[in-house]
Amino acid sequence: MRPTALLVNTNTVRPLVAPIGLEYVGSYLKDKGVDVQVFDFAFRDDIESYISSMRPDFIGFGIRNSDDCSWPSARSFIPELKVLYERIRNCTDVPVILGGGGLSVMPEQIICSGELQQGTIHPVLPEWSPRSVDVYMIYPFQLSFSNLIRAFYDTALEIITENTAMTEE
């Protein structure tokens, strides 16, 4: 009997964005003889009944973004992602594999700090970390360093400093 995988797209932002990472993973798994189904939260919400009827051997949980990437709204997806993850964990005991760009950037902060501490989830490449990059802020000199620019600068500096400290611990 062939193994079965359920790949879960957690991105619900409109306009829709194709879950390209899940598609790559799905293609690879199919080439290796795994039956693959994709559950897309952008189109349905009945994950519990879907898992119950499909009975996958493992689940891939894709996290493309941790927020909406928009300065005015700065909407975090982390609370929603945690709820979706818990819904899946509460209806099955099969392995759930977390991945995606949104998770890779800061996994401990996003969803799995408790699981890492409890030893129920394990990093795949614990010795790897993203390369450091320099961050620059450029704005037109003819504009003064307005309150809005100052607020952006202070917030960006705080976020970068917090995440740098977390990765150095």
Secondary structure, DSSP 8 states (H G I E B T S, - for coil): ---EEEEEE----SS----HHHHHHHHHHHHTT-EEEEEETTT---HHHHHHHH--SEEEEE---SB---TTT--B-HHHHHHHHHHHHHH--S-EEEESHHHHH-HIIIIIHHHHHHTSS--SSTT-------------TTS---HHHHHHHHHHHHHHHHHHHHHH-
